[in-house]
Structure formats: structure tokens, C-alpha cells
Amino acid sequence: MQVIRPPKRSVPNGCPRSHRILALCGDTQVGLWMLRSLAKHGLTVFAVCNTPKGQAAHSRYCSGSWFLDRSPGAAPPAEQVLNLARQLEVGSVMPISESYHAKLIESRDQFEPDIHVFSPTAETFAKATDKDYMHALCVELGVPVANGMTLERLMEGDADKLQFPLVMRTSRQNDPQANGQPSWKAAYVDDQAQLDKLYQEVRRFADNVLVQEYHPGAEDHVQVLIHQGEAFMAGEYIGEHHMPLAGGVTVQRVTCRHEPVIDDAVRLLKAIGWEGIAGVQFHYDPQTDKYIFLEINPRFIGGLPTVIMAGFHAPFLAWQSYFEPDKMKRPDYRLGLRTRILGGDANWMFGMIRGDQLPPGQSRLNKLSAVTRFLWNFGPWTKDDSFMLADMKPFLVDFRQMLRRLRSETFDIIGDPQTQENQR
């Protein structure tokens, strides 16, 4: 583990171990707001980033920061985290990404009981990240879900059971036993010729590609905290802009509340025995008020800044659920709050101008309308995911990085370590 900023001298020696936490933040605004949420509630938070440019590393709320040593011969990531956690005498470790969760779940016995790991059990994690399993569970529970099957089964003779257009996604995102996975998050298919072409690209691992009938609408995300088998709080937002345009990270969002969507999110999590924080993603059509389940994200969702700014301090409440459950309180959740990732939204604008692929049925804005909408959201009615007057440096670090990344169609905006490692 390599130092970005050494521990602050102001960290009190008498700080209870339970109030010292090692946050595996990644480099972007998701980890930054995880750190802010924890530190603003009185915890001493140390950050592990992917690079020295990690936003959390430069926050005034950070009590010390490091990044993983990826040089040849370096210890495995989980071992590096464990050694640092012991050195800092923290009481817990909290990750943001699925790849971190997977590594910590495998090594949980080395951490606990001295150092609590805020990760789900191996069984629930496997269920949550298996899209084929969750699809079957939706059918069993009566949760709306698109008709679908694996690409392998579809190409073996069941193609007439699905109607075009279709959407294709990785089925088992975190299964090391899977043969492989496509490079895209989502791909859309309008006819048999496109289906045959995509199949040739991924035929080696067609059993790990889920194909579903496309449902119109926008991405709808629900962040849920399950505590002792019940939903303690949920925060919902709907995506207004995405990058890539055809299906990707929500780079502009607005908070909302659709009770049936939240109820089904909770039902699914309870059905797999979930405890802690998870995000549940749907496709919601505001024109018809209909929705379908897409997937469970077993972590803090990419719109965590939106959820926290709206009042749901998911990271701190997750910490409280283990260390101070009797003190947990449900704050009000502000509806209609809009936030965006500045660099991601700029790329959304460039995508519109370039003519990037859109999901089926969606209309493209002309160049003037795309630029006007991007500029309009510099108004006070739209919050920035990194900007905070009392904590400016992370925004400045991100702004410099944004200028370098603009026009990139592959940049991982939410900071998944696995994706960023592959892009180096």
C-alpha cells in the first residue's frame, strides 16, 4: 500500500476503534461522498483509492489516504487492505465496488471479528449478481421483469419466444467460474441479422449473456438499507442522462418516489436474505407508469451523491446499523433534487452531437438543444456530484481529470476498480 496523504496528526489517540473506519473509496464521487457521509457524522475515516488522483484522498474530511500497490510481486489487494486496517487499528472496512466486495468476502475470516467488513455474505452476493437467478426469482414473486433467457439457449432454437428489439447484458458479472463476459454493459438488437452478428462476438461465453425483450423508459435506481430483515430506509432516483447513451452510468439524475417500485425492490432483497446496503435497478416508463426489474447492485449505487444530498446518508446509517443500531433515525428524503457528474454530462452532450447510438424508441436532441440543456444545468437547480464549498479540492482535482477524459466513450465514471485497472 502506497501513501497519498499520511494520517493527520489531529486524529485523536483516544478515538474508539469502532469510530475509525477504512473506506475503500475508488477514485470518483461515489467514494468521496461515502467518506463525507461518514466523516461529517463524527467518524475518523481513512481512504484507499485507486490512484493518487482519487477524489476522496484530497478531501478535508479524509484522515489519511493510500492507494493499492499494483507493482509485480505486490501482495494481493485484500492482504494489503488487511495490513493497513491493522496498522490503523480501525474497527471496520467499507467498500464501494463489487470487485472490492468480492475480494473481501473471500478473505472475511482474516478480518473478523476484530475488523468488521461491510460486505454481504457469499451466498447472497452470488444470488444478487446472477441475473439469470434474479430473473427466475422475479417470475416466482410476480415482480415485473422482461421476457428473457440466456443467449446460448436463445440460439439453440428458442429465438421465436422473444420479440425484437432485444437488450443483452452479462448474466453473472462477478462469477470467476464464468467463461467470460462482453466488453459492453448493454447491447441492443433490432433484428435477426444484428443478433447473429453479436452472437459471433460472444459465442464462447453465450451462457453468460442474458437476452431480454426491451422495455421503454428510463433507468430507475433504489438504494435500500436492510436492517435485521426489514427495510430501514430507501432512496430512489430516475436517470435523465446516461453515458454511454445506449445504456450506461446515469450522469444526471433526479430524486423521486414510486411506491410500487420501492416495494418490489425490498421484496427482492428480503427474498435473497439481504442485510445491509444494496441498489436495485429498474426500467421505468413515466408515460405508462409501468416498470421492469433489471438487476441488483450489491453496493452503493453510482448515484450515491444524489441519495445523500437528498437526505439518505446510506454509508453512515450502514455503519450505525452495526455499531449503534439504537441510534438510527430516518431523515426526510427530498424529492425533485437534481444532480449530475459534470464530466459525464459533458460526454452525454458530446454523444448527442456525435450521434451515438440511443436505446430503441428514444429521440435524439439536435446539437443546439443538447448544448443548451447542458449549459442550463449550470444553474442552482442542479447540484454537482463533487462540488462543495467547504470541501473544494476534490472538485478541482476532478475538474482537471475531466478535461483530460472528455470525449472518452469508455471511461468508467463511477470508479469500478476492475474497470479502471483494465483501462490502464
VOGU-3710 file (C-alpha; in Angstrom, 3 decimals, decimal comma):
1> mqvirppkrs> 0,000/0,000/0,000  1,428/3,372/-1,022  0,785/6,637/0,822  -1,023/9,573/-0,781  -1,503/11,600/2,415  -0,151/10,339/5,759  -2,546/10,141/8,723  -3,400/13,518/10,232  -1,705/14,357/13,500  -5,065/15,699/14,648
11> vpngcprshr> -6,567/12,187/14,764  -7,160/11,669/18,488  -5,422/8,694/20,052  -8,433/8,187/22,276  -10,825/7,767/19,329  -12,743/4,481/19,868  -11,749/1,770/17,450  -15,374/1,440/16,348  -15,266/5,087/15,203  -12,213/4,544/12,996
21> ilalcgdtqv> -13,076/3,184/9,560  -11,106/2,317/6,433  -13,148/3,310/3,365  -12,245/1,670/0,049  -13,251/4,692/-1,988  -12,008/4,253/-5,535  -11,264/7,499/-7,355  -14,619/9,145/-8,058  -17,522/10,993/-6,487  -19,169/7,831/-5,115
31> glwmlrslak> -16,296/7,128/-2,733  -15,917/10,836/-1,995  -19,491/11,027/-0,736  -19,136/7,785/1,203  -16,208/9,410/3,020  -18,061/12,708/3,505  -21,135/10,972/4,899  -19,095/9,027/7,456  -16,764/11,869/8,481  -19,471/14,533/8,756
41> hgltvfavcn> -21,133/12,326/11,370  -18,043/12,278/13,576  -16,146/9,198/12,365  -12,425/9,127/11,634  -12,197/7,963/8,025  -9,108/6,721/6,190  -9,352/6,285/2,411  -7,955/3,756/-0,043  -8,103/5,000/-3,639  -7,085/3,509/-6,967
51> tpkgqaahsr> -4,595/6,264/-7,810  -3,175/9,419/-6,190  -5,857/11,342/-8,137  -8,684/9,773/-6,147  -11,152/12,487/-5,099  -11,561/11,180/-1,550  -7,795/11,376/-0,983  -7,926/15,165/-1,298  -10,987/15,802/0,853  -10,673/17,833/4,040
61> ycsgswfldr> -12,708/15,067/5,691  -10,062/12,427/4,927  -7,804/11,495/7,862  -5,201/9,811/5,663  -5,140/8,173/2,229  -3,370/5,374/0,350  -3,565/3,559/-2,969  -3,011/-0,101/-3,746  0,441/-1,273/-4,770  -0,045/-2,959/-8,145
71> spgaappaeq> 3,635/-3,498/-8,897  4,887/-7,010/-9,764  5,245/-9,099/-6,637  2,976/-6,888/-4,535  0,684/-8,593/-2,011  -2,920/-9,318/-3,100  -5,309/-6,360/-2,624  -7,199/-7,949/0,284  -3,920/-8,607/2,113  -2,808/-5,004/1,588
81> vlnlarqlev> -6,138/-3,746/2,951  -5,904/-6,072/5,951  -2,385/-4,940/6,818  -3,367/-1,268/6,591  -6,523/-1,839/8,640  -4,477/-3,465/11,392  -1,873/-0,704/11,274  -4,552/1,993/11,644  -6,454/-0,023/14,266  -9,787/0,559/12,556
91> gsvmpisesy> -12,968/-1,159/13,626  -14,359/-1,716/10,140  -13,758/-1,672/6,400  -16,369/-0,312/3,970  -16,021/-0,846/0,172  -17,891/0,811/-2,686  -17,390/-1,565/-5,604  -18,406/-5,119/-6,415  -14,809/-6,122/-7,111  -13,747/-4,958/-3,627
101> hakliesrdq> -16,730/-6,765/-2,104  -15,772/-9,988/-3,885  -12,183/-9,824/-2,598  -13,231/-9,027/0,979  -15,888/-11,746/1,058  -13,227/-14,314/0,150  -10,965/-13,023/2,952  -13,603/-12,182/5,559  -12,300/-14,680/8,127  -8,956/-12,849/8,214
111> fepdihvfsp> -10,661/-9,572/9,186  -13,479/-10,508/11,532  -14,333/-10,349/14,367  -11,739/-7,648/15,139  -12,425/-5,691/11,931  -15,987/-5,727/10,643  -16,400/-5,998/6,864  -19,428/-4,191/5,425  -19,987/-6,783/2,701  -22,843/-9,255/2,196
121> taetfakatd> -22,486/-12,980/2,716  -21,031/-15,005/-0,134  -24,397/-16,698/-0,731  -26,466/-13,520/-1,015  -23,760/-11,808/-3,068  -23,784/-14,699/-5,561  -27,584/-14,595/-5,843  -27,739/-10,819/-6,217  -25,165/-10,726/-9,030  -26,619/-13,633/-11,031
131> kdymhalcve> -29,092/-12,009/-13,459  -30,458/-15,359/-14,603  -31,234/-16,324/-10,993  -32,833/-12,954/-10,249  -34,926/-13,193/-13,414  -36,344/-16,518/-12,223  -36,953/-15,064/-8,750  -38,900/-12,154/-10,246  -41,131/-14,604/-12,118  -41,679/-16,558/-8,891
141> lgvpvangmt> -42,535/-13,448/-6,834  -44,588/-11,705/-9,510  -42,174/-8,782/-9,847  -42,414/-7,299/-13,378  -39,462/-8,453/-15,480  -38,849/-8,662/-19,221  -39,160/-11,994/-21,007  -35,679/-13,368/-21,400  -33,219/-16,242/-21,438  -29,510/-16,840/-21,911
151> lerlmegdad> -28,072/-16,149/-25,350  -26,916/-19,771/-25,559  -30,470/-21,058/-25,110  -31,849/-18,445/-27,493  -29,512/-19,516/-30,285  -30,271/-23,194/-29,706  -33,788/-22,775/-31,041  -35,880/-20,619/-28,705  -35,483/-17,398/-30,718  -39,171/-17,318/-31,671
161> klqfplvmrt> -40,097/-16,905/-27,968  -38,723/-13,352/-27,765  -39,808/-10,245/-29,661  -37,423/-7,642/-31,087  -35,983/-5,246/-30,034  -33,831/-7,096/-27,515  -31,260/-5,994/-24,946  -28,244/-8,107/-23,965  -26,316/-7,927/-20,672  -23,798/-10,011/-18,735
171> srqndpqang> -25,636/-12,562/-16,622  -23,057/-13,405/-13,908  -20,956/-10,257/-13,590  -18,804/-11,405/-10,664  -18,615/-15,148/-11,183  -14,957/-16,187/-11,625  -16,190/-19,545/-12,952  -17,933/-17,901/-15,919  -16,214/-18,401/-19,262  -16,051/-14,663/-19,887
181> qpswkaayvd> -18,207/-11,591/-20,460  -18,778/-8,988/-23,177  -16,981/-5,652/-23,185  -20,254/-3,702/-23,273  -22,651/-3,080/-20,402  -25,705/-3,322/-22,669  -26,227/-4,016/-26,380  -29,445/-3,553/-28,341  -30,614/-5,828/-31,145  -33,281/-4,808/-33,677
191> dqaqldklyq> -33,366/-7,860/-35,943  -32,024/-11,361/-36,551  -29,018/-10,134/-38,540  -27,810/-7,982/-35,617  -28,423/-10,862/-33,225  -26,322/-13,226/-35,345  -23,511/-10,668/-35,552  -23,380/-10,071/-31,787  -23,574/-13,799/-31,126  -20,394/-14,325/-33,132
201> evrrfadnvl> -18,631/-11,806/-30,857  -19,609/-13,546/-27,620  -20,419/-17,126/-28,621  -17,612/-18,510/-26,407  -19,478/-17,326/-23,298  -23,040/-17,151/-24,623  -24,190/-18,962/-21,471  -23,181/-15,838/-19,514  -25,178/-13,361/-21,629  -28,800/-12,682/-20,712
211> vqeyhpgaed> -31,109/-11,585/-23,545  -34,392/-9,824/-22,732  -37,148/-8,019/-24,585  -36,540/-4,276/-24,457  -38,801/-2,214/-22,204  -39,101/1,535/-22,931  -38,380/4,164/-20,310  -35,518/5,380/-18,152  -33,284/3,749/-15,559  -34,755/3,919/-12,069
221> hvqvlihqge> -32,499/3,186/-9,078  -33,451/2,432/-5,489  -30,814/2,474/-2,726  -32,031/0,357/0,190  -30,733/-0,332/3,681  -31,996/-3,645/5,047  -31,538/-3,925/8,802  -32,462/-7,073/10,715  -34,560/-8,376/7,831  -36,583/-5,200/7,261
231> afmageyige> -36,162/-2,118/5,079  -34,961/0,708/7,283  -34,837/3,340/4,527  -34,902/3,650/0,743  -33,903/6,465/-1,597  -34,942/6,498/-5,258  -33,883/8,484/-8,316  -34,501/8,265/-12,035  -31,799/8,769/-14,653  -32,219/11,702/-17,027
241> hhmplaggvt> -28,891/11,428/-18,909  -26,687/8,362/-19,390  -23,214/7,677/-20,725  -22,843/5,779/-22,997  -26,182/6,932/-24,418  -27,201/3,397/-25,353  -27,062/2,265/-21,737  -24,582/3,097/-19,029  -23,987/5,197/-15,935  -26,621/7,771/-15,014
251> vqrvtcrhep> -24,718/11,048/-15,294  -27,713/13,247/-14,453  -30,475/12,180/-12,066  -33,489/13,472/-10,183  -34,884/12,051/-6,947  -38,387/10,605/-6,976  -40,586/8,100/-5,170  -42,638/5,347/-6,782  -44,029/3,159/-4,023  -44,608/0,004/-6,141
261> viddavrllk> -41,010/0,169/-7,400  -39,613/0,538/-3,884  -41,871/-2,222/-2,551  -40,658/-4,659/-5,209  -37,037/-3,696/-4,588  -37,467/-4,526/-0,915  -39,295/-7,775/-1,678  -36,435/-8,999/-3,868  -33,775/-8,134/-1,301  -35,665/-9,824/1,505
271> aigwegiagv> -36,206/-12,907/-0,665  -32,438/-13,452/-1,007  -31,808/-12,772/2,689  -30,038/-9,458/2,152  -28,603/-7,428/5,043  -27,020/-4,006/4,628  -26,839/-1,686/1,618  -27,855/-2,588/-1,934  -29,084/-0,851/-5,059  -31,931/-2,228/-7,145
281> qfhydpqtdk> -32,257/-1,085/-10,745  -35,444/-0,962/-12,800  -36,556/0,406/-16,156  -39,458/2,789/-15,548  -41,722/4,253/-18,232  -43,240/7,541/-16,990  -45,716/7,510/-19,870  -47,403/4,297/-18,724  -46,217/4,107/-15,081  -45,011/0,575/-15,841
291> yifleinprf> -41,612/-0,806/-14,894  -39,486/-3,932/-15,051  -36,654/-5,221/-12,868  -33,132/-5,035/-14,352  -30,573/-6,015/-11,714  -29,328/-5,759/-8,150  -26,149/-3,786/-7,478  -24,733/-5,235/-4,223  -23,103/-1,962/-3,209  -23,558/1,785/-3,040
301> igglptvima> -25,047/2,851/-6,372  -23,416/5,313/-8,762  -25,935/7,989/-7,777  -24,924/7,849/-4,109  -24,145/11,608/-4,106  -27,744/12,271/-5,184  -29,147/9,992/-2,490  -27,017/11,568/0,252  -27,723/15,155/-0,810  -31,420/14,266/-0,710
311> gfhapflawq> -31,082/13,221/2,946  -30,374/9,486/2,945  -26,877/9,136/4,454  -26,631/5,490/3,439  -22,940/4,985/4,415  -23,359/6,399/7,916  -26,615/4,545/8,514  -24,927/1,337/7,338  -22,169/1,957/9,900  -24,742/2,708/12,606
321> syfepdkmkr> -26,689/-0,454/11,809  -23,723/-2,467/13,090  -22,179/-0,256/15,788  -25,066/1,938/17,028  -28,369/0,393/15,912  -30,323/2,021/18,757  -29,379/5,496/17,500  -30,546/5,072/13,885  -33,002/7,707/12,642  -34,905/8,077/9,357
331> pdyrlglrtr> -34,436/11,577/7,933  -36,737/13,149/5,356  -35,874/12,365/1,734  -36,020/15,369/-0,590  -37,862/14,744/-3,861  -37,105/16,567/-7,115  -33,405/17,075/-6,297  -31,291/17,021/-9,462  -27,528/16,297/-9,506  -25,017/15,437/-12,201
341> ilggdanwmf> -21,458/14,303/-12,881  -20,083/17,314/-14,746  -17,624/15,382/-16,909  -20,108/12,596/-17,565  -22,814/15,070/-18,562  -20,383/16,832/-20,884  -19,747/13,468/-22,519  -23,517/12,966/-22,773  -23,665/16,253/-24,714  -20,787/15,174/-26,989
351> gmirgdqlpp> -22,510/11,820/-27,516  -25,654/13,599/-28,682  -23,599/15,793/-31,013  -21,661/12,791/-32,394  -24,839/10,821/-32,997  -24,009/7,923/-30,658  -26,425/5,002/-30,540  -29,566/5,506/-28,452  -31,822/2,875/-26,871  -34,708/1,780/-29,145
361> gqsrlnklsa> -37,520/4,313/-29,446  -35,663/7,261/-27,910  -35,445/10,576/-29,777  -32,143/12,358/-30,337  -31,728/16,014/-29,398  -30,318/18,265/-32,081  -26,909/19,847/-31,436  -28,269/23,190/-30,229  -30,750/21,545/-27,830  -28,051/19,258/-26,390
371> vtrflwnfgp> -25,670/22,165/-25,757  -28,479/24,340/-24,330  -29,588/21,618/-21,904  -26,023/21,018/-20,727  -25,468/24,736/-20,085  -28,893/25,216/-18,461  -27,929/22,727/-15,762  -25,168/25,003/-14,505  -27,980/26,793/-12,683  -28,562/26,392/-8,928
381> wtkddsfmla> -31,393/23,931/-9,618  -28,785/21,263/-10,457  -26,148/20,167/-7,927  -22,710/18,875/-8,851  -21,688/15,424/-7,595  -18,285/16,636/-6,330  -18,594/20,362/-5,659  -18,852/21,542/-2,040  -17,783/24,999/-0,888  -16,441/23,607/2,388
391> dmkpflvdfr> -14,503/20,878/0,565  -13,347/22,300/-2,770  -10,160/20,395/-3,538  -11,798/17,127/-4,711  -13,805/19,089/-7,293  -10,686/20,847/-8,569  -8,847/17,520/-8,831  -11,816/16,035/-10,690  -12,137/19,056/-12,978  -8,550/18,658/-14,158
401> qmlrrlrset> -9,171/14,965/-14,758  -12,430/15,781/-16,549  -10,650/17,954/-19,090  -8,312/15,066/-19,852  -11,076/12,465/-20,192  -13,653/14,417/-22,195  -14,918/12,699/-25,324  -13,933/9,303/-23,935  -16,710/6,787/-24,549  -15,215/4,118/-22,278
411> fdiigdpqtq> -14,252/5,994/-19,116  -15,708/4,329/-16,025  -17,487/7,245/-14,356  -18,435/5,507/-11,105  -14,933/4,278/-10,407  -15,085/0,484/-10,526  -11,507/-0,623/-9,705  -11,749/-3,622/-12,004  -12,759/-1,474/-14,977  -10,177/1,195/-14,267
421> enqr> -7,443/-1,407/-13,929  -8,327/-2,754/-17,359  -8,177/0,739/-18,839  -4,639/1,497/-17,647
//
